[in-house]
């Protein structure tokens, strides 16, 4: 995976929380920021089924998880 440098401006209270959180988790700040951005990316590209908790593509109107020969009855939330 390629790494690139980028500068962002954040509030001081967010910066302080980020530093403390990274220290508690014994991770680098960049790791914490990258994971948070990945989660945001996932939620904008997918939706989580309220029935089976599976992530589905945002274009899918229903959940297509097959369990014991039956498809899940979950439907995408209205946006």
C-alpha positions as CSV (number, residue, x, y, z in Angstrom):
1,X,0.0,0.0,0.0
2,X,1.3,3.4,-0.9
3,X,1.6,6.1,1.7
4,X,1.4,9.8,0.9
5,X,1.8,12.9,3.0
6,X,-1.1,15.3,3.4
7,X,-1.7,18.3,5.7
8,X,-5.0,18.9,7.4
9,X,-6.2,21.5,9.8
10,X,-8.0,20.2,12.8
11,X,-9.3,21.8,16.1
12,X,-6.9,21.7,19.1
13,X,-9.4,19.6,21.2
14,X,-9.6,17.0,18.4
15,X,-5.8,17.0,18.1
16,X,-5.4,16.5,21.9
17,X,-8.0,13.7,21.9
18,X,-6.3,12.1,18.8
19,X,-2.9,12.1,20.5
20,X,-4.3,10.6,23.7
21,X,-6.4,8.0,21.9
22,X,-3.4,6.9,19.8
23,X,-1.2,6.6,22.9
24,X,-3.9,4.5,24.7
25,X,-4.3,2.2,21.7
26,X,-0.5,2.1,21.3
27,X,-0.9,3.1,17.6
28,X,0.4,5.9,15.5
29,X,-1.9,8.9,15.0
30,X,-1.8,8.3,11.3
31,X,-3.1,4.8,11.8
32,X,-6.1,6.1,13.9
33,X,-6.9,8.7,11.3
34,X,-6.6,6.2,8.4
35,X,-9.0,3.7,10.2
36,X,-11.5,6.5,10.9
37,X,-11.5,7.6,7.3
38,X,-11.9,4.0,6.1
39,X,-15.0,3.6,8.3
40,X,-16.5,6.8,6.9
41,X,-15.7,5.6,3.4
42,X,-17.4,2.3,4.1
43,X,-20.6,3.9,5.4
44,X,-20.9,6.1,2.3
45,X,-20.4,3.2,-0.1
46,X,-22.4,0.5,1.8
47,X,-25.3,0.1,4.1
48,X,-25.6,-2.4,7.0
49,X,-28.5,-4.8,7.1
50,X,-30.6,-4.4,10.3
51,X,-31.6,-8.0,10.1
52,X,-28.3,-9.9,9.6
53,X,-25.7,-7.1,10.1
54,X,-24.1,-7.7,6.7
55,X,-22.7,-4.8,4.7
56,X,-24.3,-4.4,1.3
57,X,-23.4,-2.2,-1.7
58,X,-25.2,1.2,-1.7
59,X,-26.9,0.4,-5.0
60,X,-28.5,-2.7,-3.5
61,X,-32.1,-2.1,-2.5
62,X,-32.3,-5.4,-0.5
63,X,-30.0,-7.7,1.4
64,X,-29.0,-10.8,-0.6
65,X,-27.4,-12.9,2.1
66,X,-28.4,-16.5,1.8
67,X,-28.9,-18.4,5.1
68,X,-30.2,-21.9,5.1
69,X,-31.5,-21.6,1.6
70,X,-33.4,-18.3,2.3
71,X,-32.5,-14.8,1.4
72,X,-32.4,-12.2,4.1
73,X,-35.4,-9.9,4.2
74,X,-33.5,-6.8,5.1
75,X,-34.0,-3.7,3.0
76,X,-31.8,-0.6,2.5
77,X,-32.7,2.3,4.7
78,X,-34.4,5.2,3.1
79,X,-32.1,8.1,2.4
